[in-house]
Amino acid sequence: MNSLFEILKFFLLHAVFIITALIFSTYLLLTVFSAISLRKYLRKNSYVNYNSIVSSPLAPTLSVIAPAFNETRTIIDNIRTLLSLYYNNYEVIVVNDGSSDDSMEKMIQTYELEKVNYYFDYRLPCKRIRGVYKSRNRSFKKLTVIDKVNGGKADSLNAGLNVSKNDLVVSIDADSIMEPDALLKLVKPFMEAKEKRVIGAGGVIRIANSCEISGGHINKIHLPKKFLPRAQVMEYTRAFLMGRMAWSELDGLLLISGALGMFDREIVIQSGGYRTDTVGEDMELVVRIRRYMADNNETYDVVYIPDPLCWTEVPSTLKMLARQRSRWTRGTLETLITHRKLFFNRKYGKLGMLGYPYWLMFEYLAPIIEFLGILWFIFLVITGNLNWPFFLLLLGFVYFFAVSLSIWSVLFEEVTFHKYEKRRDVLKLIGTAFMEPVFYHPLVMLMSIKGNIDKILKRNTWGKMERKGFNKT
């Protein structure tokens, strides 16, 4: 029995070391690819005149689709922001997803809406559309409001796709704030495409908590005052600048954030639109349209833009964060199961050989492995079999590697877009990098475990996200 225990202990210790080395080397490679890709992007776009896109007759037509459910606090300002985006030929489609508050009444009153006869076809399944509204005021001619029976975000996006008739569609959360030139930067890869057809593009999502906002515009950028949103700033900076940038370069990108993404409308419709039976509709759509193109032997590209294009409010309480991360975990698992055919499948190129395996091992399974490692650590402590020198050495190495990676991402941000101009904000962010592995990361890991438990127990609800409102967090 003792010999069996020693064999198990030896195997697990070496397994931990191998997994740790694999994770570290992967993150280092992604960091290098991100740096190369970011430098290439900045050099290529340093002299771009985006005004030429506005005036170009070749610029594609766009539909910005914003699902809204009980957004009475911010809906008017956010529509005002969407209507003032810097682009020539676009429309804004706001989908009122059966709100139980006065969101619809506010929109009707503020924008002088009236119900109109509007022809559309239910090419994609969605709940019944009760009416399509346009403004009597020509100043708001770009605005279309859909009033429909509640069906969720994916269902609302399908409704917007059914009503839209433009070349490209932009999906955005109604409570997000887009940069004025976001459409110009998102549409540029579609216009530059030659050999490959660009079917999707996403950009950096930044955190608006504690920023000064009025009239739906960011007036002054501040680092969040509370630790929880500030830790998410650190997390988002790493994920967007040092993760998705690399996967875009490697042609293995699986996710465009649901907060902001631009897609080829016809490809989305041909591949079936958004799935309404998953809580991770944004990731699932990207994987499915990529599979659709590969199955039809069409060359394509999904690109990522490192520019900060959109600002959104993130959870500022543990309760809301837990709901969000549980949903993310369940959505990831559902997508990985649905598209398991991709796993190491050469037919799908780098998506199958690199992107899918990475997401399975390092995004989905990593928290589970980490949790099991903690349980094993507790067992070794209780039984008195822990090799303390080895454990402390490994712990110190992991901690300082994580901190170094976070500080490197802050450096990326400062030498490129420099959104946090106050020195004390940058110092606070660096301080957060030292605190995050101890106080924030374990919570996110446990929330991921809870997401798996919720999935097993078939708790498949979206989870209500209560917004505090901008300037308050």
N, C-alpha and C positions, 0 to 999 in steps of 0.2 A: 504493500500500500504506500509506504514511504517513497519507494523508488518511482512509483507511478506519479506521485505528487511532485517529485523532483523533476521528472521528465516534463510534466505539464508546466511547471514553473519555468524551466529552461526554455521551453518552446514559446511561452507567452512573453517572456522577457525579450527574447530575440524578435518575436513578432512585433512587439511594441517599438523596438528600435528600428526595424525594417520599415514599418508603416510611417514612423516619424521621419525617417530619412527620405522616404518616397514623397511625403507631403511637402517637406522643406524644399527638395529639389524641384518639385513641380511648381511651387510658388515662385521660386527663383527664376525658373525658365519663363513663367508667365510675366514676371516683372521685367525681364529683359525684352521679351516680345512687345510688351506694352510701351516701354521706353522707345524702342525702334519705331513702332507704329505711330506713337504720339509725335515724335520728332518729324517723321515723314508727313504727317497730317499738317502740322504747324508750318512746315516749310512750303508745302503745296498751297496752303490757303492764306499765306501771309499777305499776298497781293491780290486777293480775289475781290472783284467789284460786284457785290451782291445786288447793286442797283440794276445791273444788266439783266439779272434774272427777272426782276419786276417788270421791266420794259420789253422783255423778249416775247415774241409771238409764239415761240416754241415751248414756253413754260406750261407745264400741265395744269389742268384744273384740279382743285382740291376741295374736299369736304371734311370739315372738322366736326367730328361726332363726339358729343359730350353727354354721357348718361347722367341723369340727376335724380336722386331719391332723397327727399327731405333735406334739401340744401338751402333752406330759406335764409340762413345767415349770410351766405356768400354768393348766391346764384346771380343776383343782379350785377354785382361788381365783376364777377368772373365772365359773364356774357359780354359786358362792356370791354373787358380785356381781349376776349376772343374777336370781337368786332373791330378792334383797333390794331390787329396784327399787320405786320408790314409784308403784304403780298397783294398781287393784283386780282387774280381770278380765283376766288374761293368763296365758299359758303360756310355758315356755322349751323349745324343741326344739333339742337338741344333736345334730348329725349327725356321727357318727364315720365319716369318709370312708376306711375301710380302713387305719387307722393301723397302722404296723409297729412302733410302740413300745408301751408299756404304758398308753396313755391310756384305752382301754376298760376294762381291768382296774381301774385306779384309780377310774374313775367307778362301776363296779359295786360295788366295795368301800366307797367313801366314802358313796355315796348309796343303798346297799342296793337295788340294781336287780335286777329279775327280768324275764325275757322274758314278754310277754303277748300274747294274741290281740287284735289291733287291726285293725279294718277300715279300709282306705283304697283309693283307686282311683288307678291310674297315669295321671292326667289329663295330666301332663307327663312327657316321657321322662327317665328316669334309670337308673343302674345298679341291679342287683338289691339290694333291701333284704333283708338277712339276718334282721333282727329288730327289733322295737320293744320298748323297755324302760321300765318304770315302777318307781317306788320303793315298797317295802313300808312305808316310813315316811311317815305322813300329813303330816309336816312338809315333805316334798318333793313334795307332790302336783302342784305346778305343772310339775315336770320330766318331760320325755319325751326319751329318748335313742334315736336311730336308728342302727343298725349296718348299714353297707352296703358294697358293693364299691367300691373306689376309682374315682372318676370326675372328680375336680376340684371346685373351689368351686362353679361354676355348676350342675353335676350335683347336688351336695349341697343347694343351695338349692331346686332343683326337687323333690328328695325331701322336703324340709321342707314345701314348699307342698302336696305330695300328701297328707301326713299331717295338716297343719293344717286346722282347720275354722272358724277365726275370721274376723272381718271384715277386719282389717288385719294385715299381716305386717311385721316388722322384720328386715332382714338386717344382721348384724353379724359382724365377724371374731371368732373365738373368743379371740384374744389381745388384744382391745381392752377398754377399761374404760369403761363408761357412767356418766355422772353419775346420781345417784339419782333425780332428777326429769326425766330425759331423755324418758321416754315421755309424761309429761304435756305437755311443751312440744311434742313432735312431733305428738301427737294433736289438739292444740288447733285447728290449721287445718282438719282434717277435720270437727270438730264445728261450726266456725263457718261452713262452706261453705253458701251459699244458692243463688246463681244458677249457680255453677260447681261441678262435682264435683272435689274434690281427689283426685288419683290418686297423688301422691308428695310426700314431704317429706324434706328433709335438713338437717343442721346442721353447725356448726363442728367440725372434728376437730383436737384439740390433740396435742402431742408429749409423751410420757411419759418419754422418756429423761432419766435423772438425777433424776427425781422420787422422793420417798419413798413407797413403796407396800407395804402389808401387808394380807393377807386380801382381796386384790382391790379395795382402795380406795386412792384417792390421799390420803395423809396430809399431804404437804407438797409444794408445787410449786416446782421449781427449773428454771432455764434449763440446758439440756444443757451439760456440761463441755467436750465435744469440739466442734471447729469445724464438722464436717460436719453433725451433727444440729442444731446451733445455726443454721446457714444454712438448714436446712429449716424451722425455726421461722419464720424471716423469710419464706420462700417461702410457707408455708402461711397465715401471717397475711395476706399480700397477696392470695392466691388466694381465701380464704374471706370475709374481711371486705370486700375491695375489688373482687372479681371476681364471685363467685356471688351476692352480695347485689344487685349491679346487674342481673345477668341475670335474677334472680327478679323484680325490679321491672319489667324490660322484657319479661317473658314469653318469654325466649329461653334458658332454662336447659336445657343438654344433659346435665348430669352431676350425679348424686347419689353421693357417695363410697361405695364398696363397704364401707368400714369401718362405716358406719351410715346406714341409709335406711329409711323407712316407706312402704309401698305399699298400695294397694287390692288385696286378694288376688284378687278376682274379675276385675278388669281385667288383672292380670298373667297369670292363667291363660288368659283369653280371647285375649290377644295372643300366647300361645305360651310364656310363661315365659322362663327364662334360656337363652340360646344357649350350648351347650357347645363349639362349634367356634371360639370367639373368646377371646382373653386379656383383652379389655376388656368383660366381660359387664355390668358396672355401667353404663357409659355407653351401651352398645348397648340395654339394657333401657329406659332412660329415653327414648331417642329413639324406640324402637319403640312403647312404650305411648302416647307423644304422637302418633305417626303413626296408631295404631289409633283414638284418639279423634277425630282430625281426619277420617280416612277415613269414620268413621261419623257425622260431623256432630254430635258431642256437645261441649258446652262443658265445659272442664276447666281445672284449674290444677295446676301443679307449683311448690311453694313451697320457700323456703330460710329457715332460722331462724338468725340470727346468734349465738345463744347457744352457748357451748362445751358440747357434749353428750357428747363421747366422747374418750378418750385412747388413743393407740396408740404403739407403738414403731416408729421409723423406722430405716432403714439407717444404721449408724455406720461402715461401711467402704466404700471405693470400689467394691469387687467387688459387694457387695450392692446399692448404689445403682445401679450400671450395669445390673444385672439388672432392677431395678424400673423404671428409666426406659426400657429397651429394651422391656419389656412394655407400659408405658403408650403408647409411640409406636406399637407394632404394634397395640394395641387401638384407639387413636384412628383409625389408618389404616383398619383393618377396618370400623369403624363408619361412617366417612365414605364409604367405597366402597359399603357395603351400602345406605346411605340417601342416596345421591347425588341421588335424585329430589327431595330437599328443597331443593337449591341454587337460591336465588332463585325459589322456587315460591310464588306468592301463596296457593295453596290452604292452605298450612300457616302462614299468618300470619307473626308475628314470628320463629317458629322457623325458617322457610325463608328469610325476607328478611334477618334479622339474625343469629340464633344460629348457624346452620350456616355462613354465609360467614365470620363472625368466627372460629369454631373452625378452619375450613380455613386461613384466611390467617394468623391470629395465634398459634394454638396448634400447628398442624401444620407449615405451610410456613415460619414465621418462623425456626426453627433452620436449615433448609436454606438459606434466603436469607442468613442470617447467615454460615453456613459458606462459601458461595460468595463472599460479600463479603470474607472473610478471605483466600481464595485469590486473589481479584483484587487485594487490597492487597499480598500477597506478590509478585505478578507486577509490579505497578507499582514496588515498591521495587527489585526485581532489575533492571528495565529503566531505572530512573532517571526515571520519568515521574510520580512521586507529587507532588501538590500539598501539601506539608507544612503550610503555614499553614491551608489549608482542612481537612485531615485532623485536625490537632490541635484546631482549633476545634470540629469536629463530634464528635470523641472526648470532649472536655471537656464538651460540652453533653449528650451521651448519658449520660456517667458521672454527672454531677450531677443529671440528671433521674431516673435510676434510683435514686440514693441518696435523693433527695427523696421519691420515691414510697414507698420502704421506710420512711423515717422517718415519713411521713404515716400509714402503716399501723400503726406502733408507737403513734402518737398516738391513732388510732382505738381500739386495744386499751386504752390507759391510761385514756381518758375514758369507756369503756363498761364493760368487764368486769374490768379491772385484775387479771389473774390472777398477774402477777409483782409481788409486793409489795416485794421488796428493790430498793432504788435501784440497787445495783450490777448486778443482772440486767437492768434496763432500759438502763443505760449500756452493758453488754456487747452488748445487742441493737442499740443504735444504732451501736456500733463494728462489729458484724457487717454492718450496712447499708453501711458504707464499704468493707468487705473483700469482700463477696459478689460484686459485679460483676467483680472482678479474679480471685478465686481459686475461686469456686464456679460462677458462671454459665457460664464457658467449658467446664467439665467436663460440666455438664448438657447443653449444646449438643452436645458431642461424643458423649455417650451417646445423645442423640436420633438423631444421624446413624447411630450403630451400630445402633439399633433399626430404622431403614430398611434398612440393609444386611442385618440378620438376617431381615427380612421378605422381601427379594429372594431371599436364599439359602434361604428356607423353614425358618428355624430358629424354629419356632412353639411351642416348649416354654414352660411357665409360668415356669420358673426357680426353683429352690429358694431360699427366703428363710430364712437361718439367723438365729435370734433369739439375742441375747446374754442376754436376760432383763432385767427392770426393775431399776432402781437401779444398773446397771452401766455405763450409757452416758450 
